[in-house]
Amino acid sequence: MAKKVVATLQKGGKNFAKVIKAVKSEKTGAYTFKEEMVPLDQVKQALAK
């Protein structure tokens, strides 16, 4: 199953970037990481959120 996912990303993944943001929890103060796949032309918008 993992091979299928890798093959799919290799075909169309050149126009996407993986954005990883550290988000601090107001309740506990701990950091969590949010990951998302974003088209290359929307990377700056995704980081500005």
C-alpha positions, 0 to 999 in steps of 0.5 A: 500500500505504501508503494502505491502512495509513493508512486502517486506522489512521484507522478503529480507531487512536483507541484506541491510542497509539504508545509509543517507549522509548529502551533503552540497550545494556549491550554498547555503551552505545548507545541504541536505540528500541523502538516499539509500538502500545498500547491507551490503557488500557495505556500506563502499563503499557507504559512501566513495563516 
